[in-house]
């Protein structure tokens, strides 16, 4: 695995994201309140750019008619077909019958447990070193 300095931290302020090319691959870097997460900037469904997608939270229901909006800004939705991925882990809630994604190990801070689908967007480790965002590939 090699280190790649992609940008100063000021280039990706909290709540934002940007795409960088690392070793010829498009990498989406997300800043969730000072924690940096990276994933391949391609939806595992049909390759849509996740950086071009909508950032949102998740709607949770404990019973019919009762809903809560949680984890605001922690999910990215593919602009092509609406598949949603947890920015922290790459995990998807989608469960189509014939499309399968490959899970990749990630090095991220622990988060709340969620009901996970079998599909995962490819993630890459991202960290900060002396005010620069560093991607490991």
Buried (B, 14 or more C-beta within 10 A) or exposed (E): EEEBEBBEBEBBEEEEBBBBEBEEBBBBBBBBEEBBBBBBBBBBBEEBBBBBBEBBEBEEEEEEEEEEEEBEBBBBBBBBEEBBBBBBBBBBBBEEEEEEBEBEEBEBEEBEEBEBBEBBBBBBBBBBEEEBBBBBE
